[in-house]
Amino acid sequence: MFDQLTQQFEKSFAPVNELVTVNVKAAEQLAQQQAALFTGMLNEGVAHAQKLSAQKDVSALVEAQKVYAESFQEKVIAATKEAYNVVTEAQQKSGELLKGSFVL
């Protein structure tokens, strides 16, 4: 009797465990993406500072700044899209789990 109750309890909490797994996986992916973005931007910022210090005239300085700003913008947009995809995928999986769990 106790074994049946334990099995039923574990079976009823299986969707919750799967939901936690989906959320943990999404959080790990987001953390990895943010760490990669931060590291890349930090390295590019240092390289850009070195490049700026080597410029001799204002027009070259402005052009280097423009290239850096465009690169920065592209990377932030790409990172935002990746994060959106991760969150959307986790949301879809969570919705499927909840629909399957609470069938009336």
Secondary structure, 3 states (H helix, E strand, C coil): CHHHHHHHHHHHHHHHHHHHHHHHHHHHHHHHHHHHHHHHHHHHHHHHHHHHHCCCCHHHHHHHHHHHHHHHHHHHHHHHHHHHHHHHHHHHHHHHHHHHHCCC
